[in-house]
Amino acid sequence: MRILDLYGRMVAAGEWRDYAMDFTKDYAAFAAFRRTTERPQARIEKRPALRNRQGMWTLFGEHGQILKRGHELAGVLAPMERRLVKAVEG
């Protein structure tokens, strides 16, 4: 629910226009796109197998780089929340 709330606010700010979800036995992923034909601007993955290591939540950037990893979704989404504040102010 928290991810879809962020997606809705990013759509309202004009940052994102489309999304995709992928579910496998190892992970679940949510990808947000500026345009449908591009790479995802952000991808959030939940990998329960990593729960006891670096955290099961991972935020990937547009070029596949890991932006944030952690145990709590709120902390992992923080860079995107900051980007939203800049998009609304600017």
N, CA, C and O of each residue as an XYZ file, in Angstrom:
360
protein
N       0.826     -1.186      0.000
C       0.000      0.000      0.000
C       0.878      1.261      0.000
O       0.579      2.242     -0.680
N       1.958      1.208      0.774
C       2.851      2.364      0.865
C       3.510      2.676     -0.484
O       3.699      3.841     -0.835
N       3.854      1.631     -1.231
C       4.480      1.822     -2.539
C       3.482      2.451     -3.508
O       3.837      3.369     -4.248
N       2.252      1.975     -3.511
C       1.239      2.540     -4.402
C       0.882      3.970     -4.014
O       0.537      4.777     -4.877
N       0.961      4.291     -2.730
C       0.734      5.668     -2.289
C       1.820      6.583     -2.856
O       1.522      7.666     -3.361
N       3.080      6.147     -2.771
C       4.184      6.915     -3.346
C       4.003      7.049     -4.854
O       4.216      8.125     -5.413
N       3.611      5.965     -5.513
C       3.387      6.000     -6.962
C       2.319      7.042     -7.315
O       2.505      7.827     -8.245
N       1.220      7.053     -6.589
C       0.153      8.021     -6.853
C       0.612      9.455     -6.702
O       0.248     10.317     -7.501
N       1.409      9.712     -5.682
C       1.925     11.075     -5.479
C       2.927     11.459     -6.561
O       2.971     12.616     -6.978
N       3.738     10.496     -7.024
C       4.697     10.785     -8.096
C       3.961     11.025     -9.424
O       4.396     11.853    -10.225
N       2.872     10.324     -9.659
C       2.060     10.559    -10.858
C       1.459     11.956    -10.792
O       1.475     12.687    -11.782
N       0.933     12.328     -9.642
C       0.346     13.660     -9.468
C       1.384     14.764     -9.679
O       1.049     15.850    -10.152
N       2.643     14.487     -9.327
C       3.717     15.461     -9.512
C       4.252     15.452    -10.948
O       5.080     16.291    -11.301
N       3.787     14.515    -11.775
C       4.231     14.449    -13.164
C       5.528     13.696    -13.375
O       6.098     13.759    -14.465
N       6.012     12.987    -12.372
C       7.289     12.266    -12.467
C       7.127     10.890    -13.109
O       7.955     10.498    -13.931
N       6.092     10.160    -12.754
C       5.886      8.810    -13.248
C       4.579      8.727    -14.017
O       3.636      9.469    -13.742
N       4.531      7.810    -14.991
C       3.310      7.646    -15.780
C       2.843      6.200    -15.889
O       1.696      5.956    -16.266
N       3.701      5.236    -15.570
C       3.331      3.840    -15.730
C       4.075      3.009    -14.696
O       5.069      3.460    -14.127
N       3.594      1.803    -14.456
C       4.278      0.910    -13.528
C       4.120     -0.532    -13.976
O       3.279     -0.853    -14.815
N       4.951     -1.398    -13.398
C       4.873     -2.834    -13.658
C       5.185     -3.559    -12.360
O       5.977     -3.084    -11.546
N       4.559     -4.711    -12.174
C       4.831     -5.548    -11.015
C       5.242     -6.928    -11.512
O       4.720     -7.427    -12.508
N       6.179     -7.529    -10.806
C       6.684     -8.849    -11.159
C       6.757     -9.682     -9.886
O       7.304     -9.235     -8.878
N       6.212    -10.880     -9.933
C       6.211    -11.769     -8.775
C       6.796    -13.112     -9.176
O       6.311    -13.762    -10.102
N       7.846    -13.521     -8.469
C       8.426    -14.843     -8.664
C       8.460    -15.535     -7.310
O       8.028    -14.964     -6.308
N       8.962    -16.746     -7.273
C       9.032    -17.441     -5.981
C      10.118    -16.855     -5.083
O      10.082    -17.060     -3.870
N      11.090    -16.124     -5.655
C      12.193    -15.571     -4.877
C      12.009    -14.110     -4.490
O      12.546    -13.672     -3.472
N      11.262    -13.351     -5.280
C      11.130    -11.924     -5.001
C       9.859    -11.349     -5.616
O       9.214    -11.960     -6.468
N       9.529    -10.155     -5.150
C       8.454     -9.356     -5.741
C       9.066     -8.014     -6.098
O       9.857     -7.469     -5.328
N       8.706     -7.472     -7.264
C       9.295     -6.208     -7.707
C       8.210     -5.265     -8.211
O       7.216     -5.684     -8.806
N       8.432     -3.980     -7.954
C       7.562     -2.912     -8.443
C       8.472     -1.943     -9.181
O       9.447     -1.451     -8.612
N       8.163     -1.665    -10.438
C       8.968     -0.745    -11.246
C       8.096      0.419    -11.701
O       6.960      0.221    -12.131
N       8.631      1.628    -11.606
C       7.908      2.835    -12.023
C       8.630      3.462    -13.211
O       9.856      3.563    -13.226
N       7.850      3.881    -14.201
C       8.393      4.401    -15.448
C       7.961      5.840    -15.687
O       6.839      6.227    -15.363
N       8.863      6.621    -16.256
C       8.517      7.958    -16.733
C       7.681      7.830    -18.003
O       6.667      8.508    -18.167
N       8.126      6.942    -18.904
C       7.383      6.602    -20.123
C       7.406      5.085    -20.263
O       8.340      4.429    -19.801
N       6.407      4.543    -20.882
C       6.284      3.086    -20.995
C       7.457      2.461    -21.738
O       7.855      1.341    -21.417
N       8.012      3.146    -22.708
C       9.061      2.569    -23.544
C      10.457      2.657    -22.942
O      11.405      2.136    -23.529
N      10.609      3.292    -21.804
C      11.927      3.464    -21.196
C      12.217      2.400    -20.148
O      11.373      1.566    -19.820
N      13.436      2.459    -19.639
C      13.786      1.664    -18.464
C      13.026      2.224    -17.267
O      12.621      3.386    -17.279
N      12.832      1.413    -16.244
C      12.160      1.965    -15.062
C      13.027      3.027    -14.397
O      14.244      2.877    -14.291
N      12.391      4.090    -13.959
C      13.112      5.149    -13.253
C      13.490      4.673    -11.850
O      14.512      5.085    -11.300
N      12.671      3.817    -11.287
C      12.944      3.237     -9.974
C      12.354      1.845     -9.926
O      11.316      1.576    -10.532
N      13.029      0.951     -9.194
C      12.519     -0.404     -8.997
C      12.698     -0.770     -7.538
O      13.779     -0.590     -6.978
N      11.658     -1.276     -6.926
C      11.690     -1.682     -5.523
C      11.493     -3.190     -5.487
O      10.537     -3.717     -6.056
N      12.413     -3.882     -4.808
C      12.326     -5.333     -4.708
C      12.217     -5.764     -3.257
O      12.815     -5.170     -2.359
N      11.447     -6.801     -3.059
C      11.353     -7.448     -1.747
C      11.845     -8.879     -1.919
O      11.244     -9.671     -2.644
N      12.944     -9.199     -1.243
C      13.515    -10.546     -1.290
C      13.560    -11.088      0.137
O      14.494    -10.791      0.881
N      12.566    -11.875      0.522
C      12.521    -12.398      1.897
C      13.746    -13.209      2.297
O      14.061    -13.273      3.485
N      14.448    -13.828      1.358
C      15.639    -14.613      1.681
C      16.749    -13.747      2.278
O      17.610    -14.256      2.995
N      16.736    -12.443      1.988
C      17.768    -11.529      2.510
C      17.352    -10.864      3.822
O      18.039     -9.965      4.307
N      16.242    -11.298      4.388
C      15.691    -10.681      5.594
C      16.697    -10.610      6.741
O      16.754     -9.601      7.444
N      17.483    -11.653      6.940
C      18.422    -11.681      8.064
C      19.801    -11.141      7.710
O      20.686    -11.109      8.565
N      19.995    -10.724      6.487
C      21.286    -10.183      6.067
C      21.200     -8.668      5.986
O      21.088     -7.998      7.012
N      21.251     -8.121      4.774
C      21.248     -6.669      4.604
C      19.854     -6.069      4.544
O      19.716     -4.855      4.401
N      18.839     -6.876      4.649
C      17.467     -6.391      4.593
C      16.781     -6.867      3.334
O      17.412     -7.017      2.288
N      15.482     -7.103      3.439
C      14.774     -7.683      2.299
C      14.309     -6.656      1.282
O      13.882     -7.040      0.193
N      14.375     -5.357      1.593
C      13.932     -4.303      0.674
C      15.129     -3.672     -0.023
O      16.138     -3.377      0.617
N      15.020     -3.463     -1.347
C      16.085     -2.825     -2.118
C      15.465     -1.842     -3.099
O      14.472     -2.146     -3.759
N      16.066     -0.658     -3.188
C      15.653      0.363     -4.154
C      16.749      0.473     -5.198
O      17.904      0.749     -4.875
N      16.376      0.255     -6.459
C      17.313      0.350     -7.581
C      17.026      1.616     -8.367
O      15.872      2.027     -8.492
N      18.075      2.237     -8.898
C      17.939      3.420     -9.727
C      17.688      3.064    -11.177
O      17.519      1.895    -11.524
N      17.665      4.076    -12.013
C      17.336      3.916    -13.429
C      18.325      3.025    -14.175
O      17.941      2.338    -15.122
N      19.573      3.027    -13.768
C      20.600      2.247    -14.462
C      20.952      0.962    -13.727
O      21.984      0.350    -14.004
N      20.094      0.546    -12.784
C      20.303     -0.706    -12.073
C      21.161     -0.612    -10.825
O      21.400     -1.624    -10.165
N      21.627      0.578    -10.490
C      22.446      0.738     -9.300
C      21.580      0.660     -8.037
O      20.429      1.099     -8.035
N      22.141      0.101     -6.976
C      21.414      0.013     -5.712
C      21.508      1.365     -5.015
O      22.600      1.830     -4.688
N      20.357      1.990     -4.792
C      20.319      3.286     -4.125
C      20.176      3.149     -2.615
O      20.742      3.935     -1.856
N      19.421      2.152     -2.189
C      19.176      1.980     -0.754
C      18.755      0.539     -0.508
O      18.079     -0.076     -1.332
N      19.164      0.015      0.635
C      18.809     -1.338      1.036
C      18.516     -1.313      2.522
O      19.184     -0.600      3.270
N      17.529     -2.078      2.962
C      17.238     -2.070      4.382
C      16.159     -3.045      4.799
O      15.587     -3.769      3.984
N      15.899     -3.040      6.105
C      14.913     -3.927      6.709
C      13.519     -3.316      6.718
O      12.526     -4.043      6.748
N      13.433     -1.988      6.692
C      12.147     -1.287      6.747
C      11.873     -0.590      5.421
O      12.750      0.080      4.876
N      10.663     -0.747      4.903
C      10.295     -0.147      3.628
C      10.358      1.377      3.666
O      10.779      2.003      2.693
N       9.949      1.971      4.768
C       9.951      3.438      4.870
C      11.353      4.012      4.661
O      11.512      5.013      3.963
N      12.355      3.397      5.250
C      13.727      3.862      5.091
C      14.239      3.694      3.676
O      14.993      4.533      3.185
N      13.840      2.624      3.017
C      14.276      2.355      1.652
C      13.612      3.330      0.676
O      14.222      3.709     -0.323
N      12.390      3.732      0.948
C      11.687      4.673      0.075
C      12.081      6.132      0.316
O      11.674      7.008     -0.447
N      12.857      6.406      1.352
C      13.222      7.780      1.706
C      13.844      8.574      0.553
O      13.474      9.734      0.374
N      14.773      8.014     -0.244
C      15.313      8.806     -1.363
C      14.238      9.221     -2.373
O      14.309     10.316     -2.931
N      13.262      8.374     -2.608
C      12.182      8.719     -3.531
C      11.261      9.776     -2.917
O      10.752     10.644     -3.627
N      11.051      9.705     -1.622
C      10.239     10.714     -0.928
C      10.915     12.086     -1.044
O      10.242     13.091     -1.276
N      12.238     12.128     -0.883
C      12.968     13.394     -1.012
C      12.873     13.929     -2.440
O      12.735     15.135     -2.648
N      12.948     13.033     -3.418
C      12.817     13.440     -4.818
C      11.431     14.037     -5.076
O      11.289     14.994     -5.837
N      10.422     13.466     -4.438
C       9.053     13.974     -4.589
C       8.941     15.388     -4.023
O       8.296     16.244     -4.629
N       9.552     15.640     -2.885
C       9.514     16.968     -2.279
C      10.179     17.988     -3.222
O       9.672     19.096     -3.396
N      11.311     17.609     -3.825
C      11.986     18.509     -4.761
C      11.128     18.763     -6.001
O      11.095     19.885     -6.507
N      10.433     17.731     -6.498
C       9.607     17.863     -7.693
C       8.426     18.790     -7.418
O       8.036     19.561     -8.294
N       7.860     18.727     -6.236
C       6.719     19.578     -5.896
C       7.150     21.013     -5.673
O       6.454     21.944     -6.079
N       8.308     21.203     -5.021
C       8.797     22.555     -4.742
C       9.278     23.251     -6.016
O       9.072     24.455     -6.172
N       9.916     22.509     -6.928
C      10.544     23.085     -8.119
C       9.603     23.330     -9.197
O       9.993     23.813    -10.260
